[in-house]
Amino acid sequence: MKSIIFFIKKEAEENCYNYKLLIVLVIFVLIGIGSPLMAKALPLIMETIESQNIVVTVAEPKAIDAWMQYFKLINQGGIILLVILFIGTVSGEVEKGTLINLLTKGMKRPAVVLSKFVFILLIWTIAFLISLVCINYYTNLYWPVSEVSNEILLKVICMQWFFGLFVISLMVLGSTLFRSIYYSILFLAFCLLLLYGMNIFETIKGLNPINLSTIYMPALMGTGQPTNYVTLIVSTVLFSILALFFSIMVFNKKQL
Amino acid sequence: MNILSVLNVSKRFGKYQVLQDISFDIEEGTIFGFLGKNGAGKTTTMKIILGLLKADRGTVQVCGEAVRYGDNSTNRFIGFLPDVPEYYGYMTAEKYMEFCGRITGLDTREAKNRTKELLKLVGLEDHSKKIRDYSRGMKQRLGIAQALINRPKLLICDEPTSALDPIGRKEVLSILQQIKKETTILFSTHILYDVERICDNVAIIDKGSIVLNGKIDEIKRRYKSKSILILFQSEQQKCCFMKILSNREIQANAQGLLVTVKTENVGQTYDFILKKLLEESIIPAKIEIEEPSLEDLFIEVVK
């Protein structure tokens, strides 16, 4: 357990030195500040287009637009950024050989995988929380009266966090399975596409973790079919634990 | 007591048989030289001992405990210096050492004390620069220090001197000699001189098999010399001597005033030479039975 804590501390220091931590925080803050700003500025942007003899009708932006924009950017920007920066988390160290000195001192192999996973999860949680504070502040500033209920918002935030957890567990598995980051990215993309494809089966839709990334739209708009959030979260947690378990198994048997 | 026992270990990579039934033991308190050409299987053997690679067959025991592939628990007895040690380059030596100490379970004070002690031993106590700015020799010395942080019973060094300049090599060898009191050392190399200088026992590995194993002195005794060296004082003395040898069909090579006589029976030939030198009143500058060097043995067993 102690070695996990020291290894996480090392990860934090290392990612401060290589600016990855800073990049994540800056981008997440920008997403938090930028989403309400973009929603607010949309009519202005449209006005510029109108001046070019095209008439576009835009409804007055609301807080819900800012939140919609935010979750879209978190999925299409924030999580992808995490993947790009941390996909080589295990494979990079295996390739460089920096783990040899530690493993040959008796550090347990599962401790390496667990530390990497917990560290990225921590980054995701902290960056997500900070960006939430930003969007909440600016949305309240631009639209003091919000039509989005706190209860729904909390649910959507929760779903989004669990989607992040799922992607991170798959990312760690990909990074453990392959030495090349390109294969790891391909593996992750393949898994996510496969899960999208699985949505054609109505019966398993409610268990498919990929739906956590799109649930914010119908939930915020109050449309679509009612979803059993608890089942979806439980299945996502189970999938994540499974991916983590596989990562540990694979790393235990990896020839270094 | 044996610190390490390797028994009938075999390993194949694809169609290449890298190790073939190798067995050897290392006694506590000795320096064991693991000698072999590049690609002979030294690093593979070490990685199997460390549980980093899976042996196809055979067993390895460290301090009486069996090594299980993928499980690092026997590594608590071991310190390892890889051939090219890799570090977190943004750290200083002190920080890296303390990190290693904490990972292996030392408390803050112990990790700090041990770091200070070991950095002093390897001559890196005054360096505040980052590891990424270190020279190869400095990295190698830090490698020894990090390997010793948890007071291992067995220190495994994979070619610690191979890529170093003569000064770097001398420094590393003298550090290894100093720590012999505290730990048993398994030391792989293809530099014969290094083995002769510091090792008590040696195993020579060639094409994945152990071809020679034992105490250096015993091996040297076993592989008796087959050469006599005679250094003459003048060209005239040498020519006269060579003539005597050619009449007797004794094989000899001359290099300047130095003549090397090759023979299967050193004692008899030595007596004969002394007798002839006396008869001809030739007084050479030096005459001696050549001590077999490890290099000769190595070449003989791996050819």
Boltz contact constraints between the chains, C-beta under 6 A:
constraints:
  - contact:
      token1: [A, 3]
      token2: [B, 103]
      max_distance: 6.0
  - contact:
      token1: [A, 6]
      token2: [B, 102]
      max_distance: 6.0
  - contact:
      token1: [A, 6]
      token2: [B, 103]
      max_distance: 6.0
  - contact:
      token1: [A, 17]
      token2: [B, 90]
      max_distance: 6.0
  - contact:
      token1: [A, 96]
      token2: [B, 86]
      max_distance: 6.0
  - contact:
      token1: [A, 97]
      token2: [B, 86]
      max_distance: 6.0
  - contact:
      token1: [A, 98]
      token2: [B, 86]
      max_distance: 6.0
  - contact:
      token1: [A, 100]
      token2: [B, 82]
      max_distance: 6.0
  - contact:
      token1: [A, 101]
      token2: [B, 146]
      max_distance: 6.0
  - contact:
      token1: [A, 102]
      token2: [B, 103]
      max_distance: 6.0
  - contact:
      token1: [A, 103]
      token2: [B, 72]
      max_distance: 6.0
  - contact:
      token1: [A, 104]
      token2: [B, 50]
      max_distance: 6.0
  - contact:
      token1: [A, 104]
      token2: [B, 75]
      max_distance: 6.0
  - contact:
      token1: [A, 104]
      token2: [B, 80]
      max_distance: 6.0
  - contact:
      token1: [A, 105]
      token2: [B, 104]
      max_distance: 6.0
  - contact:
      token1: [A, 105]
      token2: [B, 150]
      max_distance: 6.0
  - contact:
      token1: [A, 106]
      token2: [B, 72]
      max_distance: 6.0
  - contact:
      token1: [A, 106]
      token2: [B, 75]
      max_distance: 6.0
  - contact:
      token1: [A, 106]
      token2: [B, 76]
      max_distance: 6.0
  - contact:
      token1: [A, 107]
      token2: [B, 103]
      max_distance: 6.0
  - contact:
      token1: [A, 252]
      token2: [B, 70]
      max_distance: 6.0
  - contact:
      token1: [A, 253]
      token2: [B, 70]
      max_distance: 6.0
  - contact:
      token1: [A, 255]
      token2: [B, 53]
      max_distance: 6.0
  - contact:
      token1: [A, 256]
      token2: [B, 52]
      max_distance: 6.0
